[in-house]
Amino acid sequence: MPDAMNKVLMYTTQVCPYCVRAKALLKQRGVSQIEEVRVDMQPAERDRMIELTGRRTVPQIFIGETHVGGCDDLIALDQRGGLMPLLQAG
């Protein structure tokens, strides 16, 4: 059983296959709670996401205070072995 994990925040839309893939990968790595911000339902949140990340696409994933990026970035981070250490809360 892993110790406390960093909070995961994900900007998503309802019909986004990359969002689904990213959530599935995080769940496989033991993340039980993902705070989802639906930018399709809350246009002001899309503006905030663009302001925070400089990107317009979803998902945009934050683990703790770290902006991981999108689904491909998350997968690449996991393949480099960087995801689990980031998930573990210090």
Secondary structure per residue as TSV (DSSP state, phi and psi in degrees):
chain	resnum	aa	ss	phi	psi
A	1	M	-	360.0	118.0
A	2	P	-	-68.6	155.9
A	3	D	-	-71.0	-169.9
A	4	A	-	-55.4	142.8
A	5	M	B	-110.9	152.1
A	6	N	-	-64.2	149.8
A	7	K	-	-66.8	139.0
A	8	V	E	-111.6	125.1
A	9	L	E	-119.8	131.9
A	10	M	E	-134.3	124.9
A	11	Y	E	-83.9	125.6
A	12	T	E	-138.8	171.8
A	13	T	-	-127.3	168.6
A	14	Q	S	-64.9	-47.9
A	15	V	S	-106.1	78.6
A	16	C	-	-137.4	102.7
A	17	P	H	-60.9	-31.0
A	18	Y	H	-69.3	-35.2
A	19	C	H	-63.3	-43.2
A	20	V	H	-61.9	-45.1
A	21	R	H	-63.1	-43.3
A	22	A	H	-63.4	-43.3
A	23	K	H	-63.2	-40.9
A	24	A	H	-62.5	-43.3
A	25	L	H	-63.3	-44.9
A	26	L	H	-61.8	-40.7
A	27	K	H	-63.8	-40.1
A	28	Q	H	-60.3	-29.4
A	29	R	T	-91.0	9.9
A	30	G	T	96.5	6.9
A	31	V	-	-78.8	119.8
A	32	S	-	-97.0	-23.5
A	33	Q	-	-129.2	126.9
A	34	I	E	-122.0	122.2
A	35	E	E	-81.1	114.5
A	36	E	E	-102.6	133.0
A	37	V	E	-113.8	113.0
A	38	R	E	-86.1	103.5
A	39	V	T	-75.3	-16.4
A	40	D	T	-75.0	-26.4
A	41	M	T	-92.6	-24.6
A	42	Q	-	-130.1	86.3
A	43	P	H	-56.4	-32.6
A	44	A	H	-64.3	-31.3
A	45	E	H	-70.1	-31.5
A	46	R	H	-63.4	-43.8
A	47	D	H	-59.6	-42.9
A	48	R	H	-63.2	-42.3
A	49	M	H	-60.0	-45.4
A	50	I	H	-63.7	-40.5
A	51	E	H	-61.8	-42.6
A	52	L	H	-73.0	-37.4
A	53	T	H	-112.5	-20.8
A	54	G	S	73.9	10.6
A	55	R	-	-120.6	152.3
A	56	R	-	-105.5	-12.2
A	57	T	S	-93.0	154.8
A	58	V	S	-111.5	154.1
A	59	P	-	-78.7	158.3
A	60	Q	E	-120.5	124.2
A	61	I	E	-115.3	132.0
A	62	F	E	-118.7	133.9
A	63	I	E	-119.4	115.3
A	64	G	T	60.4	-127.2
A	65	E	T	-93.5	-1.3
A	66	T	E	-92.3	127.1
A	67	H	E	-83.7	110.7
A	68	V	E	-79.3	-37.9
A	69	G	E	116.2	-144.6
A	70	G	S	-96.1	-166.1
A	71	C	H	-61.7	-46.2
A	72	D	H	-62.2	-38.2
A	73	D	H	-64.0	-40.8
A	74	L	H	-63.4	-45.2
A	75	I	H	-63.5	-43.9
A	76	A	H	-62.7	-41.8
A	77	L	H	-60.9	-43.3
A	78	D	H	-63.7	-42.8
A	79	Q	H	-66.0	-29.2
A	80	R	T	-81.9	-3.6
A	81	G	T	82.4	15.0
A	82	G	-	-94.1	-12.2
A	83	L	H	-72.4	-49.8
A	84	M	H	-60.8	-45.1
A	85	P	H	-59.9	-35.1
A	86	L	H	-69.6	-35.7
A	87	L	H	-69.5	-33.4
A	88	Q	B	-69.7	119.8
A	89	A	-	-71.1	131.5
A	90	G	-	-67.8	360.0
